[in-house]
């Protein structure tokens, strides 16, 4: 049907690309491009906007151990915009936010292309302005991600390692997409809980002893 054809088109576009810029508006819409890029071995640059914050992040690539947009989550993508106000849905942003984030995403890609390992470069930690740069950084640092705050005109450079039970880039999810393609996407859309089973998140949650967690929390 039409939806199956659209998945095939997306897969073809990503397969034929050198780099993917992921600029969609919701958590859910980022899932499939993230999976396809991982399955096809493509470098992906994700840009996510809030009202006055942004995240520019390059997904893990070439075995560098870096995480994707979903590696910090312990839940599969569902309807993240339900019961949220307009600004919380990331559909309204301050006027300078989008061009600032877009420019940094392009700068990060260009800096990566000048690194000896290109897209597979490890993440550089933040250094104070004016401090010496690592070797082979003609255009500056190549961080994993850039988180910006317009309220304080500030940025930080966090690094998130790859999560082996990630709902998007976990080996089991990527292998399932390579094997099943559109059929996997169709099943996930019908039952988002399938992703948690497939990635191992469900087992991880089931292994948590809630009583022990709360008992530990009471000690602080």
ZIVENUR-V162893 format. One record per pair of residues at least 12 apart in sequence whose C-alpha atoms are under 7 Angstrom apart, sorted by the first residue. I is the first residue (numbers start at 1). J is the second residue. D is the distance in Angstrom with one decimal. If there is no record, write none. Layout:
i=I j=J d=D
i=I j=J d=D
This chain:
i=4 j=182 d=6.1
i=7 j=182 d=6.5
i=11 j=36 d=6.3
i=14 j=37 d=6.4
i=15 j=40 d=6.0
i=18 j=42 d=6.7
i=19 j=42 d=6.1
i=19 j=43 d=5.1
i=19 j=44 d=5.8
i=20 j=43 d=6.3
i=20 j=44 d=4.6
i=20 j=45 d=6.1
i=21 j=44 d=5.9
i=21 j=45 d=4.8
i=21 j=46 d=6.0
i=22 j=44 d=6.9
i=22 j=45 d=6.0
i=22 j=46 d=4.7
i=22 j=47 d=6.3
i=23 j=46 d=6.3
i=23 j=47 d=5.4
i=23 j=48 d=6.8
i=25 j=90 d=6.8
i=27 j=77 d=6.5
i=27 j=80 d=6.8
i=28 j=77 d=5.2
i=28 j=78 d=6.3
i=31 j=168 d=6.1
i=34 j=168 d=6.3
i=35 j=168 d=5.3
i=35 j=169 d=5.9
i=35 j=174 d=6.2
i=38 j=169 d=6.3
i=38 j=174 d=6.7
i=39 j=174 d=5.4
i=39 j=178 d=6.3
i=43 j=59 d=6.8
i=43 j=61 d=6.0
i=43 j=119 d=6.3
i=44 j=58 d=5.8
i=44 j=59 d=5.5
i=45 j=57 d=5.8
i=45 j=58 d=4.5
i=45 j=59 d=6.4
i=45 j=105 d=6.8
i=46 j=58 d=6.1
i=47 j=101 d=6.9
i=49 j=90 d=6.1
i=50 j=90 d=4.8
i=50 j=93 d=6.1
i=51 j=87 d=5.8
i=51 j=90 d=6.2
i=51 j=92 d=5.9
i=51 j=93 d=4.2
i=51 j=94 d=6.0
i=52 j=93 d=6.2
i=52 j=94 d=5.8
i=52 j=97 d=6.7
i=52 j=149 d=6.2
i=52 j=150 d=5.4
i=52 j=151 d=6.7
i=53 j=148 d=5.4
i=53 j=149 d=4.7
i=53 j=150 d=6.2
i=54 j=101 d=6.5
i=54 j=147 d=5.7
i=54 j=148 d=5.2
i=54 j=149 d=6.9
i=55 j=145 d=6.9
i=55 j=146 d=5.7
i=55 j=147 d=4.5
i=55 j=148 d=6.5
i=56 j=101 d=6.5
i=56 j=105 d=5.9
i=56 j=145 d=5.4
i=56 j=146 d=5.1
i=56 j=147 d=6.5
i=57 j=144 d=6.0
i=57 j=145 d=4.1
i=57 j=146 d=6.4
i=58 j=144 d=5.9
i=58 j=145 d=6.4
i=61 j=119 d=6.2
i=61 j=120 d=5.1
i=62 j=120 d=4.7
i=63 j=120 d=6.7
i=64 j=120 d=5.5
i=64 j=121 d=6.5
i=64 j=122 d=5.6
i=65 j=161 d=5.9
i=65 j=162 d=5.4
i=66 j=160 d=6.1
i=66 j=161 d=4.6
i=66 j=162 d=4.8
i=67 j=160 d=5.4
i=67 j=161 d=4.7
i=67 j=162 d=3.6
i=67 j=163 d=6.5
i=68 j=162 d=6.8
i=68 j=169 d=6.9
i=70 j=166 d=6.3
i=70 j=167 d=6.7
i=70 j=168 d=6.3
i=71 j=162 d=6.0
i=71 j=163 d=5.2
i=71 j=166 d=5.1
i=74 j=201 d=6.6
i=75 j=196 d=7.0
i=76 j=167 d=5.6
i=76 j=192 d=6.6
i=76 j=195 d=6.1
i=76 j=196 d=6.0
i=78 j=192 d=6.7
i=108 j=142 d=6.5
i=111 j=139 d=5.5
i=111 j=140 d=6.8
i=111 j=142 d=6.4
i=112 j=142 d=6.2
i=115 j=136 d=6.4
i=115 j=137 d=6.4
i=123 j=142 d=6.1
i=123 j=143 d=4.7
i=123 j=144 d=5.0
i=123 j=159 d=6.9
i=124 j=141 d=6.0
i=124 j=142 d=5.5
i=124 j=143 d=4.8
i=125 j=143 d=6.5
i=126 j=157 d=6.0
i=143 j=157 d=6.2
i=144 j=158 d=6.8
i=144 j=159 d=5.4
i=145 j=157 d=5.6
i=145 j=158 d=5.8
i=145 j=159 d=6.4
i=146 j=158 d=6.8
i=165 j=199 d=4.9
i=165 j=200 d=5.3
i=165 j=201 d=5.8
i=166 j=199 d=6.2
i=167 j=195 d=5.9
i=167 j=196 d=6.5
i=167 j=199 d=5.6
i=170 j=199 d=6.1
i=172 j=198 d=6.5
i=172 j=199 d=5.8
i=173 j=198 d=6.4
i=173 j=199 d=5.9
